[in-house]
Amino acid sequence: MSFFQDACGVSIGQGTFNAVTGNQINHFYKEMAQQKKEHTIYDEFYRIKLGAVHRIRDIHCENYPRQWDVGIREQWEERRFRVDRTICAAKIRGEQASGFTVVSYSGPEKDEAWKEDFQRFSKATNTTKMQLFGINRSSVPLLIFHGELLPLDHFWHSLGWFGRGYARTLASRIWKCNDSEMWIDPEQGTIIRGMEGPDRSRFQLSFAAVETLASSAELLLDEDVCFRYLSRRFPLVKEFDRDIIDMLHYTSEIVEEKSPILNQPYILSSKGDSIIAVGNSSWIGGGCIADRVIMPDGRTRFTLTDKPSVLVLCSDTFGAHAECAWLSQASGIFNRLGISLNDHPSSHKLILPSIWLGGSIKDSLQRSEGPPIYFFLHSLPVEDGSVVPTHNWSYDEDGETPIPHHLCKYLGLPTELGQTQTRLEYPPSKTYRWPSKMYETIHKWQTARGFDPTTTDFAQYLGYSIYEVQLARFEELGAGPSESVECCGKSMQ
């Protein structure tokens, strides 16, 4: 081996060496293949040391349930890892960018959770998601995202009605994610989807007919800009405009009180507690009646079945969309009565009465062997302020020929509701008030959508029934309507 004697600093790659010593030739073969490191997806991102991360502000911390959190652990989804995630705003040493968003992981399954989140965000291909900048795979693994991002939750309570509806639609309808995954990139002025952050929002309404939305922070934060965008961006679609009114309806103040005056929705004036408008209503049935049909004249028809002979009926003021029906035509009703939007419309109340009927019907062999029997129900107010439902039984689908009184008794059919054969009850009614600003907003929305808010055209376009103006009673208050209107109903005390 004299060939290598006294050698130093020798680097051998590949080669063949011959050493001649006397009459002997020794051949040495040396081959060292250079091992190349395999390139992985992790190499596509900057590797950031823990010491280079300067945490500035905590944004959100999610802790997994511990052993003593028995009740919480039972609700914890099995797919969730036992990991604590902490999200904070930070600066990175040596980087010129103004700020970053850093997610750190700790806990028994921190590595599994880190890897799952990495796989999710390393494949982001557009600007609507958090953009991954760097990683750290130490004992405290990190994911570092571009930009100092702000969670939607921090702005939720300062958003207007349209801003909240816009945010919910973007999350649930467009991106199909939770509100907690919505973030604002203030530098770009956009809304993006990202890690689960804080979520204290309770607003569940969105616009079902909307298929696409711009992810703009200005639309979210500026109510006027959002109003103009939504009212001009989308064509007339009944479902969309219904959702808008429904969203505004949820600004109401709701109380429960006894009010068995009508079984129909009605508007109570702030002056003298007098009814100024009445809406349509119907009934819901159960037990031995089924197949509800709303008749053109407002009656509700049911078909008698062979189920156990229990009669159950309740007023269906909510199924008639009474709240949204009123809001979509309130400006028109106020105009007919000479009420200005400057006259504090918030003092007017919508009353949704609740009436319940229950009892039993006698079994009758003669009834079961005959043709189908129909039950028709409506109600008429009486002078003492109570409501007595009126009804009739008939073999006709239109109810034009009632079954005679004596035959009803023979068939075991009740002829008087609310008397001995049934029970009549008045659970607390619901009373709604809305702020004056909400009425003004709907007035403005109708104009932006091309409707005359002094009419009920908008409500008719939405397919809602029109409230009947109770003019005679209103005139007793000393208020003159803007035009002569025939009284459409009887005034109630």
C-alpha positions as CSV (number, residue, x, y, z in Angstrom):
1,M,0.0,0.0,0.0
2,S,3.0,2.3,-0.6
3,F,0.9,4.2,-3.1
4,F,-1.0,5.9,-0.2
5,Q,1.9,6.3,2.1
6,D,2.3,9.8,3.5
7,A,-0.7,11.0,1.5
8,C,-3.0,13.6,3.0
9,G,-5.9,15.7,1.7
10,V,-6.7,13.1,-0.8
11,S,-10.3,12.9,-2.3
12,I,-11.2,9.9,-4.3
13,G,-14.2,9.8,-6.5
14,Q,-14.1,7.1,-9.1
15,G,-11.0,5.5,-10.6
16,T,-8.7,2.5,-11.1
17,F,-5.3,2.6,-9.5
18,N,-2.3,0.3,-10.4
19,A,0.5,-0.1,-7.8
20,V,3.7,-1.8,-9.2
21,T,6.0,-3.3,-6.6
22,G,8.7,-5.4,-8.0
23,N,7.3,-8.1,-10.2
24,Q,3.8,-7.7,-8.6
25,I,1.1,-5.5,-10.0
26,N,-1.8,-4.8,-7.6
27,H,-5.0,-3.4,-9.0
28,F,-7.2,-1.2,-6.7
29,Y,-10.7,-0.3,-7.7
30,K,-12.5,2.5,-5.8
31,E,-16.0,3.7,-6.7
32,M,-17.9,6.2,-4.6
33,A,-21.3,7.1,-6.0
34,Q,-22.4,10.5,-4.9
35,Q,-25.7,10.1,-3.1
36,K,-28.2,12.8,-4.0
37,K,-30.8,13.9,-1.5
38,E,-34.4,13.3,-2.7
39,H,-36.4,16.5,-3.3
40,T,-39.7,16.6,-1.4
41,I,-42.6,19.0,-1.1
42,Y,-41.1,20.3,2.1
43,D,-38.2,21.8,0.1
44,E,-40.6,24.0,-1.7
45,F,-40.9,26.2,1.4
46,Y,-38.5,28.2,3.5
47,R,-37.2,26.5,6.6
48,I,-37.5,29.0,9.4
49,K,-35.6,28.6,12.8
50,L,-37.6,29.0,16.0
51,G,-35.3,31.9,17.0
52,A,-36.0,33.8,13.8
53,V,-39.7,34.1,14.7
54,H,-40.6,37.2,16.8
55,R,-44.2,36.7,18.0
56,I,-46.0,40.0,18.3
57,R,-49.7,39.3,19.1
58,D,-51.7,36.2,19.9
59,I,-54.8,35.8,17.7
60,H,-56.4,32.5,18.7
61,C,-55.6,29.4,20.8
62,E,-57.4,26.1,20.4
63,N,-56.7,23.6,23.2
64,Y,-57.7,19.9,23.0
65,P,-59.8,18.5,25.9
66,R,-57.7,17.2,28.8
67,Q,-58.4,14.0,30.8
68,W,-60.4,16.0,33.3
69,D,-62.6,17.7,30.7
70,V,-65.0,14.7,30.6
71,G,-68.0,16.6,29.2
72,I,-66.0,18.3,26.5
73,R,-64.1,15.1,25.5
74,E,-67.4,13.4,24.8
75,Q,-68.3,16.1,22.2
76,W,-64.8,16.1,20.7
77,E,-64.8,14.7,17.2
78,E,-62.8,11.5,16.8
79,R,-61.0,12.9,13.8
80,R,-59.6,15.8,15.8
81,F,-56.0,15.4,17.0
82,R,-54.9,15.8,20.6
83,V,-53.1,19.0,19.8
84,D,-53.0,22.7,20.9
85,R,-52.9,25.2,18.1
86,T,-51.8,28.7,18.7
87,I,-52.1,31.4,16.0
88,C,-50.2,34.6,16.3
89,A,-49.0,37.6,14.3
90,A,-45.2,37.6,14.0
91,K,-42.2,39.0,12.2
92,I,-39.4,36.9,10.7
93,R,-35.8,37.9,11.1
94,G,-34.2,38.8,7.8
95,E,-37.5,39.1,6.0
96,Q,-38.5,42.5,4.6
97,A,-42.3,41.6,4.7
98,S,-44.2,43.6,7.2
99,G,-45.7,40.6,9.0
100,F,-46.6,36.9,9.0
101,T,-49.2,34.7,10.5
102,V,-47.7,31.8,12.5
103,V,-49.4,28.6,13.7
104,S,-47.6,26.6,16.3
105,Y,-48.4,23.0,17.5
106,S,-48.0,21.3,20.8
107,G,-49.4,18.2,22.4
108,P,-49.2,14.4,22.0
109,E,-50.2,14.4,18.3
110,K,-48.7,17.7,17.2
111,D,-46.7,16.2,14.3
112,E,-49.8,14.5,12.8
113,A,-51.8,17.7,13.1
114,W,-49.0,19.7,11.6
115,K,-48.6,17.3,8.7
116,E,-52.4,17.4,7.9
117,D,-52.5,21.2,7.9
118,F,-49.3,21.3,5.8
119,Q,-50.8,19.0,3.2
120,R,-53.9,21.2,3.1
121,F,-52.2,24.5,2.6
122,S,-49.1,23.5,0.6
123,K,-51.5,22.8,-2.3
124,A,-53.2,26.2,-2.3
125,T,-53.4,27.3,-6.0
126,N,-55.3,30.6,-5.8
127,T,-55.5,33.8,-3.9
128,T,-58.6,32.8,-1.9
129,K,-56.6,30.7,0.6
130,M,-53.8,31.3,3.1
131,Q,-50.4,31.2,1.3
132,L,-47.8,29.1,3.0
133,F,-44.4,30.8,3.3
134,G,-42.2,28.6,5.5
135,I,-42.1,25.7,7.9
136,N,-40.4,24.5,11.0
137,R,-40.2,20.8,12.0
138,S,-38.6,21.1,15.4
139,S,-40.1,20.0,18.7
140,V,-42.5,22.9,18.3
141,P,-43.5,22.7,14.7
142,L,-44.7,25.8,12.9
143,L,-46.5,26.8,9.7
144,I,-45.7,30.3,8.6
145,F,-48.1,32.1,6.3
146,H,-47.7,35.3,4.2
147,G,-49.2,38.4,5.6
148,E,-50.4,39.6,9.0
149,L,-53.9,38.2,8.7
150,L,-57.0,39.2,10.7
151,P,-59.8,36.8,11.6
152,L,-63.3,37.7,10.5
153,D,-64.5,37.2,14.1
154,H,-62.6,40.3,15.2
155,F,-64.9,42.5,13.0
156,W,-68.2,40.5,13.3
157,H,-70.0,42.8,15.8
158,S,-69.1,45.9,13.8
159,L,-70.5,44.5,10.5
160,G,-73.8,45.8,9.1
161,W,-76.8,43.6,8.0
162,F,-75.6,43.3,4.5
163,G,-72.0,42.7,5.5
164,R,-73.0,39.8,7.6
165,G,-75.2,38.3,4.9
166,Y,-72.4,38.8,2.4
167,A,-69.9,37.0,4.7
168,R,-72.2,34.1,5.5
169,T,-73.0,33.6,1.8
170,L,-69.3,33.7,0.8
171,A,-68.5,31.1,3.6
172,S,-71.4,28.7,3.4
173,R,-72.5,29.0,-0.2
174,I,-69.4,29.8,-2.2
175,W,-66.4,28.4,-0.2
176,K,-68.5,25.9,1.8
177,C,-66.5,26.5,5.0
178,N,-67.2,27.7,8.6
179,D,-67.2,31.4,9.6
180,S,-64.1,30.6,11.7
181,E,-62.1,29.9,8.6
182,M,-62.7,33.4,7.2
183,W,-59.7,35.8,7.3
184,I,-59.0,39.3,6.1
185,D,-55.7,40.2,4.3
186,P,-55.5,43.9,5.0
187,E,-52.5,44.4,2.7
188,Q,-54.4,42.9,-0.3
189,G,-57.8,44.1,0.8
190,T,-59.3,40.6,0.3
191,I,-61.1,37.9,2.3
192,I,-59.4,34.5,2.3
193,R,-60.1,31.1,3.6
194,G,-57.6,29.7,6.1
195,M,-57.0,28.0,9.5
196,E,-59.8,27.7,12.0
197,G,-59.7,30.8,14.0
198,P,-62.0,32.3,16.6
199,D,-65.8,32.2,15.9
200,R,-68.4,33.9,18.1
201,S,-70.8,34.7,15.2
202,R,-74.4,33.4,15.4
203,F,-75.7,34.8,12.1
204,Q,-76.9,31.8,10.0
205,L,-78.6,33.5,7.1
206,S,-77.2,33.5,3.6
207,F,-78.4,34.2,0.1
208,A,-79.4,30.8,-1.5
209,A,-79.6,32.1,-5.1
210,V,-76.1,33.5,-5.2
211,E,-73.5,31.3,-7.0
212,T,-70.5,33.6,-7.0
213,L,-69.2,36.6,-5.0
214,A,-66.1,38.8,-5.0
215,S,-63.8,38.3,-2.0
216,S,-63.5,41.9,-1.1
217,A,-62.8,43.3,2.4
218,E,-64.4,46.6,1.3
219,L,-67.7,44.8,0.6
220,L,-67.5,43.2,4.0
221,L,-66.7,46.3,6.0
222,D,-68.5,49.1,4.1
223,E,-72.3,48.7,4.4
224,D,-73.1,51.2,1.6
225,V,-70.6,49.6,-0.8
226,C,-72.1,46.1,0.0
227,F,-75.6,47.4,-0.5
228,R,-74.8,48.8,-3.9
229,Y,-72.9,45.7,-5.0
230,L,-75.7,43.3,-4.0
231,S,-78.6,45.4,-5.4
232,R,-76.9,46.1,-8.7
233,R,-74.8,42.9,-9.2
234,F,-77.7,40.4,-9.2
235,P,-80.7,40.4,-11.5
236,L,-84.2,40.1,-10.2
237,V,-84.5,36.7,-8.7
238,K,-87.4,36.1,-6.3
239,E,-85.4,33.8,-4.0
240,F,-82.5,36.3,-3.7
241,D,-84.8,39.2,-2.8
242,R,-86.7,37.0,-0.3
243,D,-83.4,36.1,1.4
244,I,-82.6,39.8,1.7
245,I,-85.9,40.6,3.4
246,D,-85.6,37.5,5.6
247,M,-82.1,38.7,6.6
248,L,-83.4,42.1,7.6
249,H,-86.4,40.5,9.4
250,Y,-83.9,39.0,11.9
251,T,-83.2,42.5,13.3
252,S,-86.6,42.3,15.1
253,E,-87.3,42.5,18.7
254,I,-89.6,39.7,19.7
255,V,-91.8,39.4,22.8
256,E,-94.6,37.0,23.7
257,E,-97.9,38.3,25.0
258,K,-101.6,37.4,25.1
259,S,-103.4,38.7,22.1
260,P,-106.4,36.5,21.0
261,I,-108.0,39.1,18.8
262,L,-107.6,37.5,15.4
263,N,-106.2,34.3,14.1
264,Q,-104.5,36.3,11.3
265,P,-101.3,38.4,11.4
266,Y,-102.1,42.0,12.0
267,I,-100.4,45.4,12.5
268,L,-101.0,47.3,15.6
269,S,-100.8,51.1,15.4
270,S,-98.7,53.0,17.9
271,K,-101.7,55.4,18.3
272,G,-104.5,53.9,20.4
273,D,-103.4,50.3,19.9
274,S,-105.7,50.0,16.8
275,I,-105.4,47.4,14.0
276,I,-104.4,49.2,10.7
277,A,-103.7,46.1,8.5
278,V,-104.5,42.4,8.5
279,G,-102.7,39.6,6.7
280,N,-103.7,36.2,5.6
281,S,-103.4,33.0,7.7
282,S,-104.3,29.4,7.6
283,W,-104.4,26.4,9.8
284,I,-102.2,23.3,10.5
285,G,-104.0,20.0,11.2
286,G,-103.0,16.7,12.7
287,G,-104.4,13.5,14.2
288,C,-107.4,12.4,12.2
289,I,-107.2,15.1,9.5
290,A,-104.5,15.5,6.8
291,D,-103.8,16.7,3.3
292,R,-104.0,20.5,3.9
293,V,-105.2,22.6,1.0
294,I,-105.4,26.4,1.1
295,M,-108.6,27.4,-0.8
296,P,-108.8,30.5,-3.0
297,D,-111.2,32.2,-0.6
298,G,-108.8,31.7,2.4
299,R,-110.4,28.7,4.0
300,T,-108.2,25.7,4.9
301,R,-109.4,22.3,3.8
302,F,-108.4,19.0,5.3
303,T,-109.4,15.4,4.5
304,L,-110.7,13.1,7.3
305,T,-108.6,10.0,7.7
306,D,-109.1,6.7,9.4
307,K,-106.4,7.4,12.0
308,P,-107.2,7.6,15.7
309,S,-110.0,10.0,16.2
310,V,-108.0,12.9,17.7
311,L,-108.6,16.4,16.2
312,V,-105.6,18.8,16.4
313,L,-105.6,22.3,14.8
314,C,-103.4,25.3,15.3
315,S,-103.2,28.7,13.5
316,D,-100.4,28.8,10.9
317,T,-99.4,32.5,11.0
318,F,-95.7,31.6,10.7
319,G,-96.2,29.3,7.7
320,A,-97.7,32.2,5.8
321,H,-94.3,34.1,5.9
322,A,-96.2,36.8,7.7
323,E,-93.1,38.7,8.9
324,C,-91.4,39.0,5.5
325,A,-94.8,39.6,3.8
326,W,-95.4,42.6,6.0
327,L,-91.9,44.0,5.6
328,S,-91.9,43.8,1.8
329,Q,-95.1,46.0,1.7
330,A,-94.9,48.1,4.8
331,S,-93.8,51.2,2.9
332,G,-96.8,50.8,0.6
333,I,-99.3,50.3,3.5
334,F,-97.8,53.3,5.4
335,N,-98.2,55.4,2.2
336,R,-101.9,54.6,1.8
337,L,-102.5,55.5,5.5
338,G,-100.5,58.7,5.2
339,I,-97.8,57.5,7.6
340,S,-94.3,58.8,6.8
341,L,-91.0,56.9,7.4
342,N,-90.1,59.9,9.6
343,D,-93.1,59.0,11.9
344,H,-91.1,56.4,13.8
345,P,-92.4,53.2,12.1
346,S,-90.6,51.2,14.8
347,S,-93.5,51.9,17.1
348,H,-95.8,49.8,15.0
349,K,-96.0,46.1,15.9
350,L,-96.7,42.9,14.0
351,I,-98.8,40.5,16.0
352,L,-98.8,36.8,15.2
353,P,-101.6,35.2,17.3
354,S,-101.5,31.6,18.3
355,I,-104.7,29.6,18.6
356,W,-104.9,25.9,19.4
357,L,-107.8,23.5,19.0
358,G,-107.8,19.9,20.3
359,G,-110.2,17.2,21.0
360,S,-111.7,13.9,19.9
361,I,-114.2,12.7,17.2
362,K,-116.5,9.8,17.9
363,D,-115.9,6.6,15.9
364,S,-118.5,5.9,13.3
365,L,-118.9,2.8,11.2
366,Q,-121.2,4.7,8.8
367,R,-118.5,7.3,8.3
368,S,-115.7,4.8,7.4
369,E,-117.9,3.1,4.8
370,G,-118.9,6.3,3.0
371,P,-117.2,8.7,0.5
372,P,-114.3,11.0,1.5
373,I,-115.2,13.7,4.0
374,Y,-113.6,17.1,3.9
375,F,-113.2,19.5,6.8
376,F,-113.2,23.3,6.0
377,L,-112.0,25.8,8.6
378,H,-111.7,29.5,8.9
379,S,-112.4,32.0,11.6
380,L,-114.3,35.2,12.0
381,P,-113.8,37.8,14.8
382,V,-116.7,38.7,17.0
383,E,-117.5,41.9,19.0
384,D,-116.2,40.7,22.4
385,G,-112.6,40.4,21.0
386,S,-112.4,36.6,21.0
387,V,-112.2,34.3,18.0
388,V,-114.7,31.5,17.3
389,P,-113.5,29.3,14.5
390,T,-116.3,28.5,12.0
391,H,-116.2,25.3,10.0
392,N,-118.2,22.9,8.0
393,W,-118.0,19.3,6.8
394,S,-118.7,18.4,3.2
395,Y,-118.5,15.5,0.7
396,D,-117.5,18.1,-2.0
397,E,-113.9,19.1,-2.6
398,D,-115.0,22.8,-2.8
399,G,-117.2,22.6,0.3
400,E,-120.2,24.2,-1.5
401,T,-122.7,21.7,0.0
402,P,-122.2,21.2,3.7
403,I,-123.2,18.0,5.4
404,P,-126.4,18.7,7.3
405,H,-126.2,19.3,11.1
406,H,-128.2,16.2,12.0
407,L,-126.1,14.0,9.7
408,C,-122.9,15.3,11.2
409,K,-124.1,14.2,14.6
410,Y,-125.0,10.8,13.2
411,L,-121.5,10.4,11.7
412,G,-119.8,11.5,15.0
413,L,-118.5,14.8,13.5
414,P,-118.2,17.9,15.8
415,T,-120.6,20.7,14.9
416,E,-119.3,23.3,17.3
417,L,-115.6,23.9,17.8
418,G,-114.3,25.4,21.1
419,Q,-117.4,24.0,22.9
420,T,-118.0,20.6,24.5
421,Q,-116.5,18.5,21.8
422,T,-113.1,20.3,21.6
423,R,-110.8,22.5,23.5
424,L,-109.9,26.0,22.4
425,E,-106.8,27.6,23.8
426,Y,-104.8,30.9,23.2
427,P,-101.1,30.4,23.9
428,P,-99.0,33.6,24.0
429,S,-98.8,35.4,20.7
430,K,-95.5,36.7,19.2
431,T,-95.1,40.4,18.8
432,Y,-92.4,41.8,16.5
433,R,-90.9,45.3,16.3
434,W,-88.2,46.5,13.9
435,P,-86.0,49.6,14.1
436,S,-87.0,52.5,11.9
437,K,-83.7,52.2,10.1
438,M,-84.7,48.7,8.9
439,Y,-87.9,50.1,7.3
440,E,-85.8,52.8,5.6
441,T,-83.3,50.2,4.3
442,I,-86.1,48.0,2.8
443,H,-87.6,51.2,1.2
444,K,-84.2,51.9,-0.3
445,W,-83.8,48.3,-1.5
446,Q,-87.1,48.3,-3.3
447,T,-86.1,51.5,-5.1
448,A,-82.7,50.0,-6.1
449,R,-84.4,46.9,-7.4
450,G,-86.7,49.0,-9.7
451,F,-89.9,49.0,-7.6
452,D,-92.1,51.8,-6.3
453,P,-92.0,51.5,-2.5
454,T,-95.2,53.5,-2.2
455,T,-97.0,50.5,-3.7
456,T,-97.2,46.8,-2.8
457,D,-95.7,45.7,-6.1
458,F,-92.6,44.4,-4.5
459,A,-94.5,42.0,-2.2
460,Q,-96.5,40.8,-5.1
461,Y,-93.3,40.1,-7.1
462,L,-92.1,38.1,-4.1
463,G,-95.3,36.1,-4.1
464,Y,-96.5,37.2,-0.7
465,S,-100.2,37.9,0.1
466,I,-101.2,41.5,0.5
467,Y,-102.2,42.9,3.9
468,E,-105.7,44.4,3.9
469,V,-105.8,48.0,5.1
470,Q,-108.2,48.6,8.0
471,L,-109.0,52.2,7.2
472,A,-112.1,52.9,9.2
473,R,-110.4,52.2,12.5
474,F,-107.4,54.2,11.5
475,E,-109.5,57.3,10.7
476,E,-110.9,57.2,14.3
477,L,-107.4,58.0,15.5
478,G,-107.6,61.4,13.7
479,A,-105.0,60.5,11.1
480,G,-106.0,61.1,7.4
481,P,-104.8,58.7,4.7
482,S,-103.0,60.0,1.7
483,E,-105.8,58.7,-0.6
484,S,-109.3,57.4,-0.2
485,V,-109.3,53.7,0.5
486,E,-112.3,51.5,1.0
487,C,-112.2,49.6,4.4
488,C,-111.3,46.0,3.8
489,G,-112.2,44.5,7.1
490,K,-114.1,45.0,10.3
491,S,-112.4,46.9,13.1
492,M,-111.6,45.1,16.4
493,Q,-111.7,46.3,19.9
